[in-house]
Amino acid sequence: MIKKEFKAQQAENISLAVQVNNYEKFIINDTTGFEVAKACPIHVRASGYHNYLLNSSKYKDKYPLLRSGEKIRFYFVAVKNSTENNVFGFTPGNIPYEFAPPIDYDEQFTKTILDPINRFVETMGHHPISPNLFTINPLF
């Protein structure tokens, strides 16, 4: 039940919110390709991927580029292979549906709901809750 309700939410409601810092330090290329520096924070990478997709689209005049100092929301992207970028950022209240990649609801659920809960569960000495529990047991 919880996961079913989660999957019915809009990206805005289940995305993580954060302020972008050091964009220029970590994003090497967001125009002709997508290149990030080593140890690039996930939210900066999400912003860079937004900018790369925007720069590669016909919507440059409709949406602003994301830069340091801006607040963004980001989510995990459904990717076809492990070499693709797996996070996407956007300005709160202004998701670019025209070029935004699809959400990986399972990964988003794990990262935003299960992982924080499991930190407490494991600290108390118990086994972490498996993401499979939510696909097997219809009560969740």
KADAGI-V11933 format. One record per pair of residues at least 12 apart in sequence whose C-alpha atoms are under 8 Angstrom apart, sorted by the first residue. I is the first residue (numbers start at 1). J is the second residue. D is the distance in Angstrom with one decimal. If there is no record, write none. Layout:
i: [I I]
j: [J J]
d: [D D]
This chain:
i: [1 1 1 2 3 3 3 4 6 6 7 11 11 12 12 12 12 14 14 14 15 15 15 15 16 16 16 16 17 17 17 17 18 18 18 18 19 19 19 19 19 20 20 20 20 20 20 20 20 20 21 21 21 21 22 22 23 23 23 23 24 24 25 26 26 26 26 26 27 27 27 27 30 30 30 30 30 31 31 31 31 32 32 33 34 34 34 42 43 43 43 45 45 46 46 46 46 46 47 47 47 47 47 47 48 48 49 49 49 49 50 50 50 50 50 50 51 51 53 53 54 57 63 66 66 71 71 72 72 72 72 73 73 73 73 74 74 74 74 75 75 75 75 75 75 76 76 76 76 76 76 77 77 77 77 78 78 78 78 79 88 88 110 114 114]
j: [138 139 140 140 109 134 140 140 105 109 105 75 103 73 92 93 95 75 108 112 73 74 75 108 73 74 75 112 71 72 73 74 43 71 72 73 68 69 70 71 72 43 44 47 67 68 69 70 71 72 44 67 68 69 44 68 44 48 67 68 67 68 37 38 39 40 44 45 40 44 45 48 48 49 51 52 55 51 52 55 56 52 56 52 48 49 52 87 74 87 89 87 88 74 75 87 88 89 66 67 72 88 89 90 66 89 85 87 88 89 65 66 88 89 90 100 65 66 99 100 99 99 96 90 91 91 92 89 90 91 92 89 90 91 92 87 88 89 90 87 88 89 103 104 108 88 103 104 105 107 108 101 102 103 104 101 102 103 104 104 100 101 131 129 131]
d: [6.5 5.8 4.3 5.1 7.3 6.5 6.4 7.9 7.9 7.3 6.1 7.4 7.5 7.3 7.0 7.0 7.6 7.7 7.7 7.8 5.5 5.2 5.1 7.9 5.2 5.4 6.6 7.6 7.1 5.7 4.3 6.7 7.2 5.7 5.6 6.4 7.8 6.2 5.6 4.2 6.0 6.7 6.0 7.7 6.9 4.9 5.4 5.6 6.2 7.0 7.1 7.9 4.7 5.9 7.6 5.9 5.9 7.7 6.0 5.2 8.0 7.5 7.7 7.5 8.0 5.5 7.3 7.9 7.8 7.6 7.2 6.2 6.1 7.1 6.0 4.4 7.4 7.6 5.5 5.7 7.1 7.9 8.0 7.0 7.5 6.9 6.2 7.3 6.8 7.9 7.1 7.1 7.7 6.3 7.9 4.9 4.2 4.5 5.8 7.5 7.7 6.5 4.8 7.0 7.5 7.9 7.3 7.4 5.9 7.2 7.7 7.5 5.8 5.6 6.7 7.8 5.6 6.5 6.9 8.0 7.4 7.4 7.3 7.6 7.6 6.9 7.4 6.2 5.5 4.9 5.8 5.5 5.5 6.3 5.9 6.7 5.4 4.1 6.3 5.6 5.6 6.7 6.7 8.0 6.5 6.5 5.9 5.6 7.7 6.5 5.7 6.3 5.8 4.6 4.9 7.4 5.8 5.5 4.3 7.9 7.5 7.4 6.7 7.2 7.3]
